[in-house]
Amino acid sequence: MNMIIGLIIATVVSWLNFVIVDTYLGLPESPGVKGAENVGYSIKKRGGDLSGGFFQGNILCSPDASAGTLLASIGVYILGVQGGLIAALLVFIGNRLCADNGYAGVVGSLTMTAIVFAFSFVGISPEMFICGMVIAIFTIQGIYHPASTKLLGRIAKAFGRYTDYE
């Protein structure tokens, strides 16, 4: 497969995986760990969406599906499927260390392990998923928070996971 096409596909799949897993498991609804509330309200003051801000705060302060997806891609690259499973275990331990009672990171690691394995049969390598996940995280966390949180807020509304905080 062409490297550019593979990278684009890996980026889109990685983005969808981590955003859907994190949204489905409730990251936009409330701050799950210390610091996530501060991030959410800070982004809201700058014109962003509170629900999207909670999403970003949660992934910033604890290993959720974004970290799990990246670590699983790296684990599969290094050790195959077993590496993805080890990544899920490490994310689980990281969640407990952060006093995060959620499982978005573990679920993201496990789904990404399966995704990377499945896509390897069509020529999209784990390396492409590593790069794709870095790009996906950058689009949510690194470009412009007010705009990305508004997108995350719309996704949260579609999933019925929008926050009722004010």
C-alpha positions in Angstrom: 0.0 0.0 0.0 1.1 3.5 -0.7 2.6 5.0 2.4 0.7 8.3 2.2 -2.7 6.6 1.7 -1.9 4.2 4.5 -1.0 7.0 6.8 -4.2 8.9 6.0 -6.3 5.8 6.7 -4.4 5.0 9.9 -4.9 8.6 11.1 -8.6 8.6 10.4 -9.1 5.2 12.0 -7.0 6.1 15.0 -8.9 9.4 15.5 -12.2 7.7 15.3 -11.2 4.9 17.6 -10.0 7.2 20.4 -12.7 9.8 20.1 -15.5 7.3 19.9 -14.2 5.2 22.8 -13.5 8.3 25.0 -16.9 9.8 24.2 -18.8 6.6 24.6 -17.2 6.0 28.0 -18.2 9.5 29.2 -15.1 11.8 29.1 -17.1 14.8 28.0 -19.7 14.5 30.7 -17.6 15.4 33.8 -14.1 15.8 35.0 -13.0 12.4 36.1 -9.6 13.3 37.6 -8.1 16.3 39.3 -7.2 19.0 36.9 -9.7 18.1 34.2 -12.2 20.5 35.6 -9.7 23.3 35.5 -8.8 22.5 31.9 -12.5 22.4 30.9 -13.4 25.8 32.5 -10.2 27.4 31.2 -11.0 26.4 27.6 -14.6 27.5 28.0 -13.4 31.0 29.1 -11.4 31.2 25.9 -14.4 30.4 23.7 -14.4 26.7 23.7 -17.0 24.1 24.6 -17.1 22.9 28.2 -17.9 19.3 27.4 -15.0 19.3 24.9 -12.8 20.9 27.5 -13.7 18.1 30.0 -12.8 15.6 27.3 -9.4 17.3 26.7 -8.8 17.7 30.4 -9.5 14.0 31.1 -7.1 12.9 28.4 -4.5 15.3 29.5 -4.6 14.2 33.2 -5.0 10.5 32.8 -4.2 7.8 30.3 -7.4 7.5 28.4 -8.1 6.1 24.9 -5.7 8.6 23.2 -2.8 7.3 25.2 -4.1 3.7 25.1 -4.4 3.8 21.3 -0.9 5.2 20.9 0.7 2.7 23.4 -1.1 -0.2 21.8 0.2 0.8 18.3 3.7 0.9 19.7 3.2 -2.3 21.6 2.0 -4.1 18.5 4.9 -2.7 16.5 7.4 -4.0 19.1 5.9 -7.3 20.2 2.8 -8.0 18.0 -0.6 -8.6 19.6 1.1 -9.4 22.9 2.6 -5.9 23.0 -0.9 -4.4 22.6 -2.1 -6.5 25.5 0.9 -5.4 27.6 0.0 -1.8 26.7 -3.5 -2.3 27.9 -2.2 -3.6 31.2 0.2 -0.6 31.6 -2.7 1.8 30.8 -4.8 0.1 33.4 -2.0 0.5 36.0 -1.6 4.2 34.9 -5.4 4.8 35.4 -5.2 3.4 38.9 -2.1 5.6 39.7 -4.1 8.7 38.6 -7.1 7.6 40.7 -9.1 7.4 37.5 -12.0 5.0 37.9 -12.7 4.7 34.2 -11.6 2.2 31.6 -11.4 4.3 28.4 -7.7 3.8 28.1 -7.9 0.1 28.5 -10.7 -0.2 26.0 -8.9 2.0 23.6 -5.7 -0.1 23.9 -7.7 -3.3 23.3 -9.7 -2.0 20.3 -6.5 -0.5 18.8 -4.6 -3.8 19.2 -7.4 -5.5 17.2 -7.5 -2.7 14.7 -3.8 -2.7 14.0 -3.7 -6.5 13.8 -6.6 -6.5 11.3 -5.3 -3.7 9.2 -1.9 -5.4 8.9 -3.5 -7.8 6.5 -4.3 -5.0 4.0 -0.8 -3.5 4.2 -1.2 -0.8 6.9 1.6 -1.3 9.3 1.8 -0.5 13.0 4.3 2.3 12.2 1.6 4.0 10.2 -0.8 3.7 13.1 1.9 5.2 15.4 2.3 8.2 13.2 -1.5 8.4 12.6 -2.2 8.4 16.3 0.3 11.2 16.9 -1.4 13.2 14.2 -4.9 12.4 15.6 -3.8 13.5 19.1 -2.4 16.7 17.6 -5.6 17.6 15.9 -7.5 17.4 19.2 -4.9 18.6 21.7 -2.5 20.7 19.7 -3.9 23.0 17.1 -6.7 25.3 18.5 -8.6 24.3 21.6 -11.7 26.4 21.2 -12.4 24.9 17.8 -11.5 21.3 18.6 -13.6 21.4 21.8 -16.6 22.6 19.9 -16.2 19.6 17.6 -15.9 17.3 20.6 -18.9 19.0 22.2 -21.0 18.2 19.0 -19.8 14.6 19.1 -20.7 14.4 22.8 -24.2 15.7 22.1 -24.6 13.1 19.3 -23.7 10.3 21.8 -25.9 11.8 24.5 -22.7 12.4 26.6 -22.9 16.2 26.8 -22.1 17.7 30.3 -24.8 19.2 32.5 -22.2 21.2 34.4 -22.2 25.0 34.1 
